[in-house]
């Protein structure tokens, strides 16, 4: 393949300079949405380090599906653009990309404890590190000989990543969407629109600064390893195209709602969604509660034989739905990275002075999985024939 021009941002140059200095154990990238953190780090690990040095590199995300949709996809796009990709270099089974000089880059999700506690490496890159637990990070760090690179959106009010980023001997690199010269104007406008919508969201996702929100909507959730596999199962679905379509599997067991992310993907047509339902193994009789604002899409999925129903979106149902979710104990599987990301930033709208607006409204930003959860829980648990007793 003919090599094409490789473009990079300031974030790439800052990470390259930090790596070459040899001064730091950890290079921590804190930034806003769309600041090129992930892409720039993948450029460094794909095109520079493994060519100049013989290194073993691990790229890790909270889960393998998250990794495939994010950092691994960026990495493979980069090596393909550079003209150095070939099928014999990338072992799909072992998820390892090798270089002629013996360098290699491996990819795995942090849910694979065999990999987490397995053989070490020279360089570790943890993508969206704030979605990992500190004990998992520590296991990875202990098996890393040289340097650790992490990136994160600073959505959490408190997180172990801040302690690591601020520790002596480590470097914090701060970036925002303004460091991304390749961002389409439509996305710039969406991000800058947060300035008028909500000051804390603007601070985190626009300015890349650490959140100080006391207006989080859901604080009553905990992570779990997996679904219990013993309760009543149904699904919530939110439609999108430029924004992600989201499907959340919900299992009610012993008065608790267990949530598992099964789909979170952009640019899916209705036919694509129908194909995904089949690939995901969702049975045609399974109840799916979807955004009632898309009756045509619901009808087409129904005609494909799936039991999809419009969610209750009557007047005030958003607030009623939020109250239903807040009154239901929640457990979220650790692999549900986009649910975890959204729920940590899902908050009530405030004015420019940080005062809650009335009547209360959630901020409409990064809420696709949250909508899917609400559609499913509120509609299912308020059905007259529901067999579950409210907690």
N, C-alpha and C positions, 0 to 999 in steps of 0.2 A: 504494500500500500504506500502511495506517495505521501510523504510527510507534509502536513499543513502547518501554517503559522500557529505558534503556541502563544496565547495571550495570558497575562497574569495581572494581578492587582497588587496594591501595596501590602496586603495581608500576606501574600506569598513572599515578598521581599523581606518583610519583618521576621517571618518564621525562618527563612533561609539564613538571615543574619544571626538570629539567635542560635540556630543549630551550629553554624560554623564557628561561633565564638567559643563553644565548648564550656561555657560558664554555668549552664543551668541543668539541674536534674529534671525539672518539669517546665515545659512551655505551655502555659494555659491561655487559651483563646476565648475570651469573653466578648460577646458581641450581639448586635441586633439581628433580627431576621434579615436574610439575604445580604449578609456582609461579605460573603465568599469564604467564610471560615473553613468549611468542609472542603470545598473545591480547591482552595489554595493549599491546604495541608496535603490533600491527595496529590496535587501537582508535585509538591516537594518529595513525597514518598514514592511517586511513580517515575518521575523523570530525572530527578537530581541525585538523591542519596544512593539508590541502588546501582547507578551507573558509575559514580565516582568512588564508591566504597563497596566492599563485599559485606552486606548486612542481611540479617534476618529481621523481618519487620512484621508485626502483628497489627492489623486494623480490626478493632472491636467495637461493636454497637450493643445496645441493650438486648437485641434479639437478632437472629439471622434474617428474618423477613425485613426488619427495619434496616439492616445493613445492606441487603440487596436493593432496597428502594432508594438508599441514600449514598453512603460513602463508597460502597463497592460499585454502584452504577457510575458514580463520578470517576472513580479510578479507571474503570474499563473504558469509559468515554475518552479519558485523557490519553491512555496508551494507544487507543485506536486512532485518535486524532494525530498523535505523534508518529504514527506509522510503525509502531513497534509491537502491535498486538498480532498474535497468531494463535491458532487453536492449540498447537502443541506446547505453547508457553503457559496456558491457563488450564489447570486441572480442575474441572468442574466438580469432580467427586470430593477432592480434598480441599477445594477452594484455595488453591495456591497458584500464584503467578510467579514464574521463575525468569531469571535473567541469564545471559550467556556467561557472566563472570561468577555465577554461583549465588548471587543475591536472590532473595525471594520475599514475596509479600503474601502472608496468609490472612484469611478473613474468617472470623467466627463470632457468633453471638454470645453474650455473657450469660445466657441461660444454660449454655453447655459447660457444666462444671468440670467435666473431664478435660476440656480445653483450658478452662480458667486455671485449674490446678496442674495442668500438664507441663510439657517442656517450655523453657523460657525463650527469650529472644533478645536481640540487641536493642531494638526500638519498638516502643508501644505507642499506638495512637488510639485513644478512646473517644469515639464520636458521641456527642450528647451525653457527656459523662454524668451530668446531674440526674440522669434517669437510672443510673446504677446505684447499688448500695455501696457504702464505704468498705465493708468487708470484702466484697467482690473486687473492687478496685485495688484493695490492699494485696490480695492474692496475685493479681496481675502485675502490680508494681514490684512485688518481691521477686518475681521471675523475669524482670527486665534489667539487663546489664547496664545499659547506657542512658538513654534519654526517653522521657515520657512526654507525649503531646496530648493534651485534652482540649476539647471545645465544648461550649455550652451557651445556651441562652440564659441570662440571669433572672429567670422568672421566679425562682424560689426566694422567699424572704430569708430562709436559713438553709444552708446546704454545706456538706463537707467539701464541695468543690471550692468554696470561697477560702476555707482554711488552707487547702493545698495551693491555690493560686497565690495567696498572700504570704506563704511561708518563706522564710529566708532561704536564699539559694535557688528560688524558682522565679520565673518571669511571667508577668501578666501582660498579654497583648490585647488591647481593647480596639474593637472595630465596629463600624456601623454600615448601614446600607450606602452611605456616601462614599465608602471605600470601594464600592462596586461600580466601576465605570460601564458595565455591560447590562445594567438593570433596565428593563423596559420602563418607559415613562408611566405606563398604567400601574405597575407595581410600586413605583416611587410615590405616585399619588395615593395609592391605597395605604401605604405605610405612613405617609405624612398626614393623611386624614385622621390618624389616631390622635394627633395633637388636639383636635377639636372634640374628639369622641371621649377620650379618657386619658388623664394625665399619667397614671401609672402604666397603662399599656404603652403609651408613647415613650415613657422613660425606659421600659424594658425592651420593647420590640422596635422602637425607633432610634433611641439613643444608646441602646446596649448597656444600660446601667442597671444595677441590682434593684429588684423590686422591693417596695415597702408597702404592699397592699394589705389593708385590713378588711377588704371588701370581698374576699373570696366567697363564692357562692357555696361550694361543696368542700367541707373540711372533715366529713365524717367517714372517709373511706380509708381502706388499708390495702396493701398489696397482698397477693397470694400467689402460690406457685401454679395452680391450675384450677379448672372448674371441678366441682365435686363429682359430677357425673351421676347424680342421684335425683335431681329435681326436675321441675318443669322448665322446658326450654322454649324460647321464642327469640325473635330478632327485632332490632330497630334499624331502620335504613334512612339515610339522608342522601338526597341526590345532589350531584354536582357535575361540573365539567371542567371549567378552569379551576374551580375549587374542588377539593376531593369529594368523591362519593365515599360514604362511610357505612359499613355494616358492623353492628355489634351483636354478638351472641350473648343472650341474657339467660341465666339459669337461676331460678328461685329455689332455694333449699334451706329449710330450717329458719325461715323468716329473713334470710339474707339474699340480696341480689348480687350474683357473681357476674362480672362483665369480662368479655373476651373479644378483643379486636380481631375480626376476620377479614376486613377489607378497608383500605384507606388509600384511594388512588384517584388521580386526576385524569381528565380527558377520556372518560368512559361513556360511550353511547349506550342507549337502551339495550341494543343487541349485545354489547360488551358485558353489561351487567347481567344479562340472562346467562351468557357463557360463564361468567364468574360464579354465579349461583350453582351451576352444574359442577364446575371445577372444585368449588369449596365443599361439595358434598351436602349442600342444604337440600333436604327432602322437599318434594313438592307440597306435602301436607303441612310442613312447618309454618307456623304463624309468623308473618313478617309485617311489622307496622312501619309504614313509610310516610314521607312528607306528603300530606294531602294537597299541597299546592301544586303537585305535579300529577293531575288525574290521568293525563294521556300516557305518561310513563307507567303509572300503576296499571292501567288497562292493558298495555302491551305486555307487561310482565305476567299479568293474570292470564292473558291469552296463551302465553308460553306454558301455562299449567301450574304456576306457583301461587301459593296461598298468601298473596300480599294484600294488605288492607290499608286504607287511608287512616293515618293517625288522627286522633282527636285534636283539631286545631280551632276549636270554637273560640269565641271572644274570651279573653282572660285565661286561655288554656296554657299559655306559656308559663305564667306565674303559677297556675294550678299544677302544671307538670313539674316545675321546679320544686314546689312544696312536696309533691309526691316523692320525687327523688330524694329530697332532703330528709324525708321521714322514713326512708328505706335504708337499712344498713347496706353498705356497698363494699365489695371486695373486687379488686381489679387485678387480673393476671399480670405478672411481671413482663410478659412478652408484649403486652398491649401498650406499646410505646407512645402512640399518638393519643390514646385515651389519657394516659398519664400526663403527657405534655399539655393537653388541653385543660384537664381538670385543675392543674396547678395554676393556670392563668385565667380560668373562667370566673369572672367577677362582675359585681354590680357596677353600673355606669355612674360616674361622678362628674361634677362640673369642673371648671378650670381651677377651682380652689380646693378640689379634692372632697367636696361635699356630695353625698349621695343624692342623685336626682330623684324626684318623686313624680309619678309613681315609679317604683323600682323597675329597672330594666337591665337585663344582662347586656354586656358589651358584645356587639356582633363582630367578632374577630376570632378566628381559629376556634370555631365552636361546632364543627361538623359532627364529630363523634359525640359531643355533648347533646346535640339535637337528636341524634339517633338513639341515644340512651333514653332521653326524655320521651320520644315518640313511643318507644317500646314499653317502658315502665308505666307511664301515665295511662296509656290507652289500655294495656292489658290488665293492669291492676284496678282499673275503674270499670271494667266490664261487669255487667250484672251477674254473669255466670262464673266469675272468677272463683277458683277453688282455694286461692291463697288468702290467708287472714292477715290483714295489715299489721305490721309490727308497731 
